[in-house]
Each structure stands twice: as structure tokens, then as C-alpha cells.
Amino acid sequence: MAGTLYLCATPIGNLEDITYRVVRILGEVDLIAAEDTRNSIRLLNHFQIRTPLTSYHEYNKYEKGKKLVEKLREGKNIALITDAGTPGISDPGEELVKMCCEAGVTVTSLPGAAACVTALTISGLPTRRFAFEAFLPQEKKEREEILQELERETRTIILYEAPHRLVKTLKLLAERLGNRKVAVCRELTKKYETALRTSLQDAAAYYEANEPKGECVIVLEGRSREEMEREKRAGWEAMSIEDHVRHYLAQGFDKKEAMKRTGKDRGVSKRDIYNYLEQIKK
């Protein structure tokens, strides 16, 4: 029978955040695949885990992934760990899971620490709906496409950023998305954990004066639905009522429905639109 791939969440800072189950599984599996073996060996030594270790990272994820899947199909049990947090979240583990699913290999996740959720819960911003974007793309065209999407995103937005790019990213977000509320979370679960809750512009100014250290999580306020509605209504009001109705007629709606939708867009009743069009006829 084929083995199982265990996605084992590891601490993002405080070693006490590992679960009993993860420690047990890491000691029982046949092999541990780690994003950075030099980093992971310190964790394994701390918990006296002697399981063989192999590397699995961004630059060997396809070639090494095939080899790991073969071992799994032979009946070996493998644990996948990342440098910190939950495998598959903004790391190459996503590809290995996909390969296992296609090969019919069982995959199970051992829940635990995740920087994005940890930062969200202490941000003070809405948590019911959120969009996780990870790192903004470095490629200019792709980054521009993502920024255009984020400009209209109403959910709370979570981004990762390296300390040396933090100020540049905060300024870019303020320029493109406006001076929204933000929580910049650093050193999560560690002794000097901080969550700077302020505006994008003030956060950029603060970290220009105080050099940030450690990986950063940016939790950003989503766009106001009321603001989007006002903007949308302003766009409709710049169009004549006749053209507005024609817009919906061109989409295949009958005249009654077109007037109803036009009225809704403009914040008036269908009767108001009808009376206006009748007056124009006269």
C-alpha cells in the first residue's frame, strides 16, 4: 500500500507552538522533506528527532517531487516541513501536494502555526472575510495586475514582505490603494513581537526612521463598500438616463427590467425612470 504525506506545521518563532502530534509524526515517518535542512535540523535536534532528512525547495520541487512521490507509492511515509509555519502556504509544498493527489497518494495536514492567520487575529481589522496575497510579485507586469485587483478588494488583505522591502511596499500600497488602516506585524510569537496599528503612510514613515528586522506580515484594511458604491453611482450619473437604459437593453433585458436596473443604479425608483423617459418623448 502507498504511504502517506504528512504536512507538518512547525513554529514560526516560539518553539512551544509545535503540537504533540507533529513531534510524534516527525519521529515515526520514514523521511522528512524540509525546505531548508540547515534550518530544520536545529528544530529536530531540539526535540531529539533522528528521522532522516532530505531537501525539498523551490529550485528542486519538480524533480525532487517526483522522487518523493515514488517513495510514497512504494509505501514510505513522508513528512513535509517548511522553514516556519504550515507547508503549502506560500511555499513549494503546494506542488508536492498536487503531485500526490494526481498519483492517488494520501495527503493529510497536521494543523499548527501560520503567520498569516496569526497576524490577522491580532491586527484589530475585520477577520470574517480576508484575502491572502502572500508576497507581491517582483515581475512588473504581474505586480501591476495584482495591484489593480487589490484596489477594489473589500476583504481584509494579508501580505508577506521582507524587511528590506517593507518601506517601499508600504509606500506603493498607500499610493495605489489610498491611506488605509494597516497593521504591520513582526517577530510573531517571539519575545519582541510587535503589531504597529496605524495608516499606510504613517507606517512607511515609522519604518523609514526605525529599520525593520525580521519577516513582516502586512494586514491591510479592505476597500469600503460604501465608497465603491458612491464611485459606481458617480459613473452612472455621468451617463444620460437614456444611454443608461440602452446599456441594459443592449445586454438583452426587456425595457421594464432595464428601467428597474437603471433606477437601482441611480438610487431612484423604476417609476422615476419611466416618468423621465415619457417626459422626454413629449
C-alpha positions as a printed Julia matrix, in Angstrom:
282×3 Matrix{Float64}:
   0.0    0.0     0.0
   1.1    3.56   -0.67
   2.37   5.67    2.18
   1.04   9.0     3.42
   2.34  12.53    3.0
   2.05  14.44    6.28
   2.03  18.24    6.07
   3.5   19.19    9.44
   3.14  22.76   10.69
   6.23  23.96   12.53
   6.69  27.01   14.8
   7.01  30.46   13.22
   9.07  31.64   16.16
   8.3   30.19   19.56
   9.29  26.5    19.67
   6.49  25.77   22.14
   3.97  26.28   19.34
   4.65  22.86   17.82
   1.96  20.26   18.54
   2.43  16.91   20.27
   1.07  15.23   17.17
   3.64  16.88   14.87
   6.51  15.84   17.15
   5.22  12.26   17.21
   4.73  12.03   13.44
   8.15  13.55   12.7
   9.64  10.78   14.83
   7.6    8.0    13.21
   7.8    8.7     9.46
  10.45   7.19    7.21
  11.66  10.5     5.83
  11.31  14.25    6.45
  11.39  16.58    3.44
  12.45  20.07    4.54
  12.61  23.41    2.73
  15.99  24.19    4.32
  17.67  21.25    6.02
  20.17  23.54    7.82
  17.3   25.39    9.45
  15.19  22.32   10.15
  17.97  20.28   11.74
  18.0   22.72   14.67
  14.3   22.12   15.25
  14.66  18.35   15.0
  17.66  18.33   17.36
  15.7   20.39   19.9
  13.01  17.69   20.02
  15.53  14.84   19.7
  14.09  13.63   16.4
  16.5   11.41   14.44
  14.44  10.74   11.3
  16.44  11.01    8.01
  16.18  14.42    6.36
  16.13  15.44    2.7
  15.79  18.8     0.96
  12.68  19.88   -0.93
  12.58  23.52   -2.01
  11.59  25.95   -4.77
  14.5   25.03   -7.02
  14.1   21.24   -6.97
  10.34  20.95   -6.37
   9.55  19.18   -9.67
  12.49  16.78   -9.93
  12.61  16.0    -6.21
   8.82  15.92   -6.03
   8.73  13.01   -8.48
  11.24  11.08   -6.36
   9.26  11.7    -3.2
   6.04  10.55   -4.85
   7.78   7.34   -5.94
   8.88   6.67   -2.36
   5.32   7.31   -1.17
   3.93   4.89   -3.76
   6.42   2.3    -2.53
   4.85   2.56    0.92
   7.12   5.08    2.63
   5.57   7.68    4.93
   6.98  11.19    4.46
   6.58  14.38    6.49
   6.89  17.72    4.75
   8.02  20.73    6.76
   8.73  24.31    5.75
  11.15  26.8     7.32
   8.31  28.03    9.52
   4.54  27.61    9.56
   2.23  25.4     7.55
   3.56  23.67    4.4
   1.77  24.57    1.18
   1.09  28.17    2.23
   3.26  30.38    0.01
   5.9   27.66   -0.43
   6.74  24.76   -2.83
   4.75  22.26   -0.78
   1.75  23.23   -2.88
   3.31  21.48   -5.88
   4.11  18.27   -3.99
   0.54  18.04   -2.7
  -0.75  18.42   -6.26
   1.56  15.66   -7.48
   0.46  13.33   -4.67
  -3.22  13.96   -5.37
  -2.7   13.16   -9.05
  -0.83   9.96   -8.12
  -3.53   8.82   -5.69
  -1.28   9.21   -2.65
  -2.97  10.09    0.65
  -2.2   13.59    1.95
  -3.1   14.78    5.43
  -2.38  18.07    7.2
  -1.34  18.41   10.82
  -2.57  21.9    11.75
  -0.5   24.42   13.62
   1.17  27.79   13.24
   0.6   30.02   10.2
   1.96  33.57   10.1
  -0.91  34.92    8.0
  -3.63  33.81   10.43
  -1.58  34.77   13.49
  -1.13  38.31   12.17
  -4.76  38.62   11.11
  -6.07  37.71   14.56
  -4.0   40.4    16.33
  -4.41  43.09   13.66
  -7.59  44.67   15.01
  -9.02  44.61   11.47
 -12.07  42.6    10.3
 -11.38  38.86   10.3
 -14.61  37.4     8.87
 -13.52  37.88    5.25
  -9.89  38.12    4.18
  -7.72  37.71    1.09
  -4.24  36.21    1.43
  -1.89  37.53   -1.26
   1.5   36.38    0.17
   4.41  38.28   -1.45
   3.65  40.79   -4.21
   5.19  39.57   -7.49
   8.58  41.04   -8.38
   7.8   40.99  -12.1
   6.41  44.4   -13.01
   3.51  43.35  -15.23
   2.25  40.67  -12.84
   2.6   43.02   -9.87
   0.53  45.65  -11.68
  -2.25  43.12  -12.34
  -2.35  42.16   -8.65
  -2.41  45.8    -7.54
  -5.35  46.5    -9.85
  -7.24  43.65   -8.2
  -6.34  44.82   -4.69
  -7.56  48.35   -5.44
 -11.13  47.01   -5.45
 -10.73  44.29   -2.81
 -13.25  44.75    0.01
 -11.89  41.95    2.2
  -9.04  42.43    4.68
  -5.79  41.85    2.76
  -2.79  39.9     4.1
   0.65  40.3     2.52
   4.11  38.98    3.39
   7.18  41.17    2.97
  10.91  41.04    3.65
  12.23  43.76    5.98
  14.47  45.39    3.35
  11.47  45.91    1.03
   8.91  46.85    3.67
   9.04  50.66    3.34
   8.94  50.52   -0.46
   5.92  48.21   -0.36
   4.04  50.31    2.2
   4.57  53.44    0.07
   3.42  51.6    -3.06
   0.26  50.36   -1.32
  -0.52  53.87    0.0
  -0.07  55.33   -3.48
  -2.26  52.75   -5.2
  -4.85  51.86   -2.56
  -5.06  55.05   -0.54
  -4.0   55.75    3.04
  -5.84  52.81    4.57
  -5.62  51.34    8.06
  -2.86  48.76    8.41
  -1.25  46.5    10.99
   2.4   45.66   10.35
   3.22  42.54   12.37
   6.8   41.46   13.03
   8.65  38.82   15.06
   5.4   36.93   15.53
   5.29  34.67   18.63
   8.83  35.77   19.59
   9.98  37.84   22.56
   9.9   41.14   20.63
   6.66  40.58   18.74
   5.17  43.87   17.52
   1.98  44.9    15.74
   2.1   48.51   14.54
  -1.53  49.54   14.02
  -1.69  52.79   12.06
  -2.13  54.07    8.49
  -0.05  53.06    5.47
   1.65  56.46    5.23
   2.46  56.6     8.93
   3.74  53.01    8.89
   6.07  53.84    5.98
   7.36  56.92    7.82
   7.88  54.94   11.04
   9.93  52.21    9.38
  11.97  54.73    7.43
  13.08  56.09   10.8
  13.23  52.67   12.53
  14.81  49.94   10.43
  12.57  46.85   10.49
  14.0   43.44   11.34
  12.53  40.0    10.82
   9.92  38.82    8.35
   6.88  41.09    8.19
   3.16  40.47    7.72
   1.07  43.38    6.43
  -2.61  43.22    7.33
  -4.46  45.86    5.33
  -7.98  47.25    5.53
 -10.18  46.33    2.57
 -11.89  48.95    0.46
 -15.15  50.33    1.83
 -18.25  49.01    0.06
 -19.89  52.4     0.57
 -17.0   54.11   -1.21
 -17.24  51.67   -4.11
 -20.99  52.24   -4.36
 -20.53  56.02   -4.44
 -17.9   55.69   -7.14
 -20.11  53.39   -9.17
 -23.1   55.71   -8.82
 -20.99  58.69   -9.88
 -20.04  56.77  -13.02
 -23.67  56.06  -13.85
 -24.7   59.66  -13.19
 -22.13  60.85  -15.71
 -24.15  58.91  -18.31
 -27.52  60.14  -19.57
 -30.57  58.21  -18.37
 -31.42  57.29  -21.96
 -27.93  55.82  -22.52
 -28.12  54.08  -19.17
 -31.34  52.3   -20.18
 -29.88  51.48  -23.61
 -26.89  49.91  -21.81
 -29.18  47.29  -20.27
 -31.31  46.88  -23.4
 -28.11  46.02  -25.29
 -27.49  43.23  -22.76
 -30.8   41.61  -23.68
 -33.02  42.86  -20.85
 -36.54  43.98  -21.7
 -37.47  47.64  -21.25
 -39.16  47.08  -17.89
 -36.12  45.34  -16.41
 -33.74  47.88  -17.99
 -35.59  50.74  -16.29
 -35.63  48.85  -13.0
 -31.87  48.28  -13.1
 -31.21  51.87  -14.15
 -33.25  53.14  -11.22
 -31.39  50.89   -8.79
 -28.01  52.11  -10.09
 -29.07  55.72   -9.6
 -30.84  55.3    -6.3
 -34.32  56.1    -7.65
 -37.42  54.05   -8.47
 -38.33  52.41  -11.77
 -41.34  54.78  -11.87
 -38.99  57.79  -11.78
 -37.07  56.45  -14.78
 -40.33  55.72  -16.65
 -41.72  59.2   -15.96
 -38.48  60.8   -17.12
 -38.44  58.87  -20.4
 -42.11  59.7   -21.02
 -41.4   63.37  -20.43
 -38.52  63.25  -22.92
 -40.85  61.74  -25.53
 -43.32  64.6   -25.09
